[in-house]
């Protein structure tokens, strides 16, 4: 009887709990994008959103890094490691700026679809920096190359082809209707898509830097805390100069405060720590399988809460992106299996594509 309980608990811990946790993270991430979009329609400035989000996440991660950090020794301010973390914060901050503005111009659906481009960008950068081995005769390498090309093609479809409206909710508020009229043009759609693409390219650069840091200093919670602290310090002067109207910095108990609190707590902290735990327990391939699920969730939430229309280009591009995404992930999984058989393990930027992903930005 005791053995059956132990087996049941093992199954729950290794299969049921990770599935529920990853599904919750995808819902939380998409919810953040949708809530942020709704808050911007009611006057939330994206500079204010970015700064307050990182302040909240830094305050939460500070005691967590003290309690759960394995090493009590922090990197020196004059050390090359601290400089790399500072550079990581700069890249992450630039990525967030592009992502937030991109969602303002387009929609959370576009952001969620283009997010599947991240592994392709990471693979290309890893090849350039010789962090990934390219063996053209290997089926794994061929799958990764073809998957990257297909993913980029799908992203181009999402960005450049809006297409006819497949679904639209007519019962939307006047504020949302006015915003949709102002941002529904092809030029705004393309600008938003390009900004979101830049956002995920910078996120891939973030993964390359993160790989180097993790090889030197494998303290996940401490690195995440220092990263958030650096972004807070970098964003403070930039955001204050970008938004000089001090009335915008006064938060009231409305949707703007809810969006900031939600992003800081559930995405930056909860999402990042859950991805880290899931990586150690199940591996990066398992975590990455949930990424395309966000497209379905964001379409539903966008239609319900924002009155967003679903366009043909987003559907076609998302399908193409998912095909390329899974092909690239399959190639990576096959390569990792071969390496495990050979008995070699090391950090890979594609592996880290799904580590602490949500610390890089409060929304995807």
N, C-alpha and C positions, 0 to 999 in steps of 0.2 A: 504493500500500500504506500509506504514511504517512497519507494522507488518510482511509483507511478506519479506521485505528487512532484517529485524532483524532475521527472521527465516533462510533465505538464508545465512546470515553471520555466524550464529551460526553453521549451517551445514558445511560451509566451514572451520570454525575454529576448529571444533571438529572432523571432519572426513576427509575432503579433504587435509587440510594442514598437519595433522599428518602423513597420508599415504605418501604424497610426501616427507616429511622430513625424515621419516624412510627409504624410498627407496633410497633417496640421501645419507644417512649415510652409508648404505650397499654398495652402489657403491663407495663411497669415501674410505671406509675401504679396500675393495677388490682392488681398484685402488692403494692404498698405498702399499699393499703386492706385486702387480705386478710391480709397479714402482721400489720398493726396489730391487726386484729380478733382474730386468733389469739393475739397477745401479751397483749391485754387479758383474754382468757379465762384466762390464766395469771398474772394479777396486775399487769401493767404499768399504771401510773397515767398518764392522758393528760396531766397537767401535766409529768411527767418526760419523756414522749415529745416533747412540743412543744418544751420548752427545749433538750434535747440535740440534737434534729434541727436547730434553727436555729443552735446553736453549731457543729455540724459543717459545715453549709453555709456559714456565715460564714468559717470557717477555710479552707475550700477556695476560696471566691470571692475572698478577699483577695489571694493571689498572682496569680490569674487577672486581676483588675482592674488590677493593676500591669503585668503583662506585655502584656495585649491591649487595655487601655484606650487609646482614641485621644487622650483629653485628660488631661494631668497635673494639671489645675487642678480641685480639688474645691470644691464649694459651701461657702461660709462658714456656720458654725454659726448666725450671726445673720441669715442671708439668708432671704427668704420661700421660696426653693426648698428649703432644708433643712427648714423647718417643714412643707412639703408632703410631703416624704419621710418625716418623722416621723409625720405624720398617716396616710400610706400604711401605715406599719408598724403603727400602732394598729388601723386597719381590718382589715388582714391578720391580726393576732393574734386579734381578736375573731371573724373568720371561721373561723380554725383551731379555736378553742375550740368553736364551735357545730358544726363539721363532725366533730370527733373524738367529741364527746358524742353526736351524732346517729347515728354509726355504731355506737356502743356500744348504743344503744337499738334500732336496726333492723338493717341489714346493708349490706355493700358494694354489693349489687345495687341497693338503694334509692338509695344515694348516686350510683352510676353512672347510673341512669336520670334522676334529678332534675338531674344536671349538664347535661343538654341544655336546661335552662331558662335557663342563663346568658345566651345571646344575646338572649332575650326580655326579661329584666330589664335588660340593658345598653341595648337599643334604647329601652325605656320611659324609663329615666333620661336617656339622651342626648336624647330629645325634650323632656323636662322642662327640662333645662339648655341647650336650644337648640343642641345639638351635632350634631343630625341634622335634615335638612330633611324636612318632612312635606308632601307634595303629594298630596292625596287622589285626584286624578284620574290619578295616575301608577300604572302597574301594579306598579312596584317597591315603592312605598309601601304599596299595597294588600296585596301579598304579605307584606311585613314585619309589617303590623298583624294580618292573619289568622294568620300564623305564630306571632306572639306570643300571641294568644288561644288557639290550639290547643295550644301548648306549656304554657301555664298550666293548661289543662283536663287535659292528660295528667298533669301533676304532681299535680293534685288527686286524680286517680284513683289514682296510686301511693300517695299519703299516706293518703287516707281509705278506700280499698277494698283490703283485704288479699286477700280471696277464698279459694277453695279451694286446697289444695296440689296442684300438678301433678307435682312431683318432690321426693323426699326420700330421703336416704341413711340407712338404718337403722343402718349400722355406724359409729357415732360414739363418741368417748370419753365416759366418765361426766362429765368436767368440762364438755364442750360440751353434753351432754344436759341437765345441770342449768341451765346458762346459758340454753339455749333455752326451758326451761320457765319461767324467771323473766322472760324478755323477749319471749315470744311472744304476749302479750296485745295486744288491739287498742289499748289506751291507750299502751303502750310503742311500738307501731308508729307511731301517730300522732305522739307526742312526738318520736320519732326523725326522722320525715319532716319535721316542722315545723322542727326544729333544722337539718336538712340544707338545707331550703329557705332558712332564714335565712342559712346559710353561703354559699349561692350568690348570694343577694341582696347580701350584704356584699362578695362577690367582684366583683359587677358595679359596686358603688360603688368598689371598688379600681381597676377598669379606667378609670372616669371620672377619678379622681385621677391614675392613671398616664398617661392621655392628656395632661392638662395639663402634667405633669412632662416627658414626652417632647417636647412642643412647645418647652419652654424649654431643656431639657438632654438632647439626643438621644444619650446615652451609655449604651447598654443594660447592659453588664456592670457599669459603675460604679454605676448606679442600682440594679441588682439586689443588688450587694454592700452598698450603704448601707441598702437596705430590709431585708436580712437582719440587718444589724448593729443597726438600730433595733428590729426585732422581738425580737432576743436581749436587748437592754437592757430593753425593756418587759416581756418575759415573765419575766425573772429574779425580780423581787420578787413578781409575781403568782403564779408557779408555786411559789415557796418558801413563800408564805403559804397557797396552796391545798393543798400537800402538805407537812406539817410533820414527817412521819415520815421521818427521815433515812435509815433503812434502805432506803426505797423508791428513794433516789437512788443507791444502790450497785448498779452494773451488773455482772452476771456474764455469762460467755460462754454465753448461752442465746438463746431466741427474742426476748426483749425487746431485747437489744443488737443482734441481727440486724435487727429492725424499725427501730430508730433509725438504724443505719448505712445501711441500704438506702434509707430515706426521704431522709436527708440527702444521700446521694451520687447515687443514681439518679433521684430525683424532683425534688428542689429544684434540684440543680445540672445534671445531665445532661438532664433533661426540659426545664428552662427554656431552657438554651442551645441545645438541638436545635430547640425551637419557634421561637426567634429566628432561627436559621439557616434553618429551613424557610420562615419568613415572607419573608425577604429573597429566597430562591431561587424559591419557588413561589407565594407569596401566601397570605392568610388563608383563602380559600375551600378551597384544597387541604388545608390543615391541618385545617380544621373537618370535612371529610368523614370523618375517622377517628374522630370522637367517638362516634357510635353503636356503633362496633366494640367499645368498652369494655364495653358491656352484655353482649355475647356472651361476652367473655373473663371478666368477673367472675362470670357465672352458672356457667361451667365451673369456675373456680378455687374459688368458694365451695362448690360441691357436692363437689369433690374434697378440699379441704383443711379446710373448716369443717363439712361436713355440712349446709350451708344448704339449706333447702327453697325451691323455686321456686313462687311464688304466682301465681294467675291475675291479680290486680290489678296486679302488677308487669309482667306480659307485656302486658296491655291498655294500661296507662299508658305503657309504653315505646314501643309502636307509635305511639300518639297523639303522644307527645313527639317521636319521630323525624320524623313527618310535619310537625309544626309547625316543627321545627328546620330541616329541609331547605327548607321554604317560605320561612322567614325568610332563610336563607343565599342562596337563589336570588334573592330580592328585593334583597339587598345586592350580590350579584354583578352583577345587571343594572344597578343604580345606579352601581356602580364602573365598569362598561363605558361607560356614558353619559358619566361624568365624564372618563374617559381619552380618549374621542373628542373631548370638548370641550377637553382639554388642561389640566385642573386636577387637582392631586394635593394631598392634605392628610391629616393624621392623623385617623382616625375611631375612636371608642371601640369600635365593632363590629369594626373591623379589629384593634384591640388586644385584643379578647376572647381571641384565641389567641396573643398574644405573652407569653412568659415566664409562661404561666398557672400553671405548677407552682411558681413562686416564691411565689405568693400563699398557698399552703398545701401542706403536705407530702403531702396525700392528697386525692383527689377523691371 
